[in-house]
């Protein structure tokens, strides 16, 4: 077949190496590009989740920068003002014995929905290295870059498990975490799709799905014009490869103009519901996450870039951001519960570490807190995790783990188990090395055991 043969146009080498973002960008171009935009939906074949999984989806609230544990879920007023600062009046929750920061009254009213892990630890104080360990369970510095939890879930519960949704199986609202390559050695196919845009705006401009300034009617007109000019379709009308191409185009337009794209249309929600979450980027991201769970998306990360890296003026930031977080996170938990979705949806709140327990009052920090990986807090809810519990504790000043240390791999393995992902299952390695979801003894990964205290009978 000669180089000028039109059939060659249909040959698409290296499609498997394109990221979802690349495909959707091509899709936004229309016509031939649109045909590419859905090829990642074609199912591959790998191990399926084992029967008995309690969770179907995960919403990860990633507190980018590392929030203070003392100023959120592990207050220490008795340690004095050098540790508590002005936030020295924690409030009782509706669960006896659990106190949280005074800036979180909404979460205090629904503590039966979530459990607080106060013994999180890894001892790492660098953003990149701590993020890597919290997201993968492995320490940095090895020869391999391991995939994060979202990529592993996408592998086992997304395309490889026959996932047929129009929305990619791993979504980040709205910007990538950016600390390391989430997909690790699994490759670009398991890279998250970051929506971009701002769900608090009138039109949530999801990259490659919702084009700013272009109405649905105009997009339909563009599609019709492309069809009117499509000589290739007329020439190869009976070619099976053209049928595949046209089917991919149809599905891609369904994502943009059909039910797939409507998932991101928050105007379909009542004003009362949108107000309940808060009319800000984080609040509306939580609402969008709930809609994605309803659509069957297995893994959603909300990358909460709210200035949590509070080296300076920590308490000013806390007073501004914590109430926003409190309102939206409580609304998400209650909304999922009311819709019968919390039992099958894990909500995981965490940053890469906590903050220095002792406040740095001196200039130039002016009441700031530095990085602290010795002990910090995480929160889990739903999907088989029981609520209303405390796991582990920090010492009197929040400086060290007092009892029941929980390492990142302990928490991650617990999440995998509730999702029905076997921690002994193998992962595909580009060099064919034997690699598994959970670590082998030879990896020397720090662990103290899964969270069986709150995982129920099937743990």
N, C-alpha and C positions, 0 to 999 in steps of 0.2 A: 504494500500500500504506500503510495507516494506521500511526500511531505505536504503536498497541496490538497490531499484528500480531505474533505470536510469531516470525515469520521474522526480524524485526529483531534479535532476540537473537543471531543468528548473524553479524551484520555486525560485523567486528572492525577498525575503522579504526586506522591507525598501528601495526599489528603489526610492520611492518618496522623501526620506530623503537625498539622495545623491545629492551633488552639481553638476552643469554642469562640473566644472573642474574635479571632481572625475570621472564622466562618460567618459570624453574625455581621461583622463589618462588611464582608463581601455581600452578605444578604441584603444589607441596606442599600447596595448599589442598584438592586433590581435585576431582572432578566437572568442572565447567565449566573450572576453572583447569587441570586436568590436560590438557584438550584443547589448551590453548595451549602446554603445556610442550615440545612437540616441533616446533612449526611452523618453527623455524629450521633443521631438518634438511632441509627441502624444497630441492632443489638449484637453484642459480642457474646462469648461463651466462657464462663468461669464458674467457680463454686457459688452456690446460692446460699442464703442464710438458712441456718438450721431451723427446724420447726420449734415452735414455742417462744419465739421472740415476742417480747412484750412491747417494745418500742418500734415505731415505724419511721419516725423522723426525729431530727435533733435541731433545736434552735440554740446556737452558741452565741452568747452575748460576750463579745471580746472587748475587754476594757483596756484598750490600747494605751500603753504607757505605764500601767500598773497603779491601781488606786490604793489608797491607804486602808489597811485592814482596820486600824483603830478608829477611822472616821467613817466606817461603813458597818461591817458585820461583826466586829470584835472590839467594842469600845472598852476603854480602860480608865474610867474617871477616877478610880481610887489610886491610880499611879501618880496623880498630880498634874498640874498644868503644863509641866515640861513634856508630858507625854500626850495628854488629852487635848491640850490647847483649850480654846473656848468651847469646844464641843464636849462638855463634861456633864451633860444631862441625858444619858441614854434613856430610851423609852422601853417599857415592857411590851412584848408582843402578846398576841392572843394565845400563845403557848407558854405555859408556866415555865419559868427559868430561862427564857431566851430574851435577851435585851439586844437592841440594835441602835444605831445612831438616831439621834433626835430628829434628824432631817428626813427620816423615812417612815412617816406615819402610815402611809398606805400599805407598805410591805409589813408593817407591824400588825396590821389587821388581818393578814392572810398567811401568817407564818406556818399554819398547818399544811400549806401547799408545798413548801420547800424545806430543805435541810441545809444547814450551814456546816461547811468543813473548815474548822478553825485550825487544823493541824497541817495544812498544806506546807510543803517545804521542798526545796532543791538546793538552796545555798548559792544560787547564781545571781549575780547583780548586774549583768549586762543585758540590755534590751534584746539583742539578736539571739544571744545564747540562751537566755531564759525563755524567750518566746518559742524557740525551737524545742526546748525540753517540755514545756507545758503543752505544746501542740502535737508533739510526736511521742513523748514518753521516753525518748532517748537523749542522752547527753550529746552535745555537739563535739566536733573534733574528729569524728571517725572518717573512714574512707567513703562512706555512703551518706547521701542526703536522704533521710527517711521521709516518707509522705506524712502529712498531717492527718488528723482524724477525719476531716472532711473528705480528703482524697481517698482514704481507705474505705470510708462508708460509700462513697461514690462507686468505688470498684466493686464492692460486694452487694450493694443495694440499688445501684444505678444501672448503667448500660449493661453490665455483665450479668445482671439478674433479670434481664428482659424488660427493664424500665422503658415505658413507651410514652412518657409524658412529653408534651411539647416544650416545657420549660426544662432547662438543663438540671441535672440531678444535684448539683452543688452550686449554690448561689451565695454571693457575698453582697450584702447591703452596707454601704454603697461602694466603698473603695477597698482595694486589696489591702491585706494586713501589711505586706511589704517587708517583713523582717526576714523571710526566707522563701524559697520556692515551695509552695504548699504541696505541689504534686510529687515532689521528691523524685526518686528514681522511677516512679510509675509512668512519668512522661506527661506531655501536654494534654493528652486526652482527659486527664483527671484534674486538670487545673480548674479552679473555680471560675464561674462567670460572675464578674463584678458588674453590677448594674450601672454604676455611675449615677448621675442625676441626683435629685433631691426629692424624696417622697412627700416632703412638706410643701412643695411648690404646687401650683394649680394643676400642672401636667407633669407627672413623673416621667422625665425623659430617660427611659432605660436605653442604654447604648445598643444600637442595632435593632431595637424593637419599637421604641417610640421616638420618632424624629421631631425634634423641637421645631415648631413653626410650620410643620407639614401636617395637614389634616388627614384623617382616614380617607375622605373622599378624594383628595388629591393623590394619595398613594394608590388608590384603586384606579384612578385615571392613568397614572404612570404605568401600572401593570397592563392595562388594556392597550396602551400605545406600544409597549414592548411586544405584546402578542401580535398586534397589527403589522409590526415591522419584522416579525420573526420568520425570515426566509428559511432558516435551518429546520424549523419545525415542519414546514411544508415539504421540504426536500426529503426529510428522514422520518416522516410521519409514522411509518410502520416499524421503525427500528426499536428493538426492546430497550436499548440504552437510552434512547430519547424518552421512552415511557418512564424509566427510572428517574431521569432528569426532571421530567414534568411533575412526577409525584413529589420529588424533593422540593420543587418550587411551590407546589400547592401547600405542603406542610409548613414551609417557611413563611408563606403569606398568612397561613392560619395562626402562626405565632405572633405575627405583627398585627393582623387585622381581626383575628378571630378570638376564640375563647382563651387561647394561650396568653395573648397580650392583655386581655381584660383582667387577668390576675393582678396586674400592676396598676390598674385603674382604681385608685382609692376613692374617686368620686362616687363609686357605686355604694360606698359605706354611708350610713346615716351620719349627719353632722354630730349627733350626740355621741356616737361611737368614736369618731375621730377626735372629738374633744376629750373623751375619756382617756385616750392614749397620750394626749398632748400634741398641740400643733407645732411640732418642731421635728427636726430630722430624725432624732432617735425615737421619739414617740411614734411617728408615722412609719419608721422602719420596723418597729415591733408589730404594728398593724399589718404591714406588708408581709412580714414573716408568718403571721397567723394565716393569711390568705394563701401563702405558698404551701404551708402545711396542709391546708384544706385541699389543695390541688395535688397532693401526693409527693411533693418534693422531699427527698430523703434528708438533705442537709442544708441548713441555712445559717450563715454567720452574719451577725450584725456587728460590724466593725465600729465600735463606739469611740470615735476620736473626739473626746470631749475635753482634752487638756488634762488628763489624769496624771501626766508626768510632772507632778507638782513640786519641782525643786524650789520654786519661789512662791510665796504667798499662797500656801496650800489651802488655808481656811477660806479665803475669798473664793477660790475655785470650788471648794466643797459646797459652800452655801449657794452657789449658782447652779452647779451641775447635779448634785445629789438629789434635790427635789425633782428635777426633770427625770432622772433615772428611776426614782422611787415611783412616780406616777405611772410611767410607761410600763415598767416591769410588773408592777402589781396588776395593771390593767390586762397585760398579756396573760398572766397566770390565771386570773379570774375568767377572762374571756375563753381561753382554752378549756378551762374546767366546765364552764357553762355550756359549751358546745360538745362536750364529751370527748375532747381531743387531748386533754392533759394526760390521761392514762396511757396514751400511745405516743406521746411527744416528750422527749427529754429536753428540758431547758437547762443550759449550763452557763453560769455566769463566772467569769474569771478574767484576771489580767495575767501578765507574765510574772509578777511578783507583787509584794506589798511595798510599803514605804517605811523609812526609818522611824521606829517608835518614838525616839526622842526628837522633839521639834528643834529645827535649826533656826533659832530666833535671830542670830547675828546677821549682819549685812554680808553679802548681798542677798541672802536667802529670805530674810524677813518673814520668818515663820514657815519656811519650806520643809519638805521632807525628801530625803534621798531614796535610792533604790534599796530594797530589803527582801532578799530571797530566803532568809533563814526560817521565816514563818509568815504565812499570809492566809487569806481566806478565799474560798470558792463556794458557790451555791449550786445545788442541783435540785431539780423538781421533775416530777412526771416520768412517764415511760417505764414505770416499775420502781423508781426511787420513792421511798416513803417520805412524807413531809413531817415537819414538826420535830426534827432531831438536830442535835449537835454532834459532830464527828470530830473528835480530838479537841485539843485546847492549846492555847499559848500560855506562857507564864504571866506573872502579875503585871509585867510592863509590855507584853506583846513582843518580846525580843527573841524568844526561842520556843520550840515546841515543848509543851509540858507533858502531854500524853497523846498517844495514838497519832504518830506521824503518818501523813498521807503524801506519797510521792506522785508525780504526774502519771506514771504508768499505772499506779493503783486506780486512779480515777478513770483513765482512758480505758483500761481493761474492763472496768465495771460498765462503762458506756457500751463498749463492743458487745459484752455479754448480754446486756438487756436488748440490744438490737438483733441478737441472734447470730452475731459474727463470732466464729470460733477463733479464739486467740492463738490456737495452734495451727490455723490454716496458713498456707503458704502464699506469698506475694510474688508476682513475676519480677525478676531482677534482670536488668539489661545484659548482664554477663552470665546469667544462668546460675548465680550463686543461690544456695538455699537460705531463703529469708522468710520469716514468719511474722504474722500480725503482732504477736507478743514476743518478748525477748526470750532467748534461750539462756541457760546458766552461763554459757561461755561469754555472753555479752556483758555480764557484770552490771546490769541495769539496776539501779536502786528501786526497791519495792518493799512494801510492808503488808501487802494483801489487799484484795478488792474490798469494796464498801459493802460487805455482806450484811452489816448491821441495818442497812436501809434498802436492801435489794429484794427482800421477800423470800418466798419459799423456793423459787427457781434459781436462786443465785448459785 
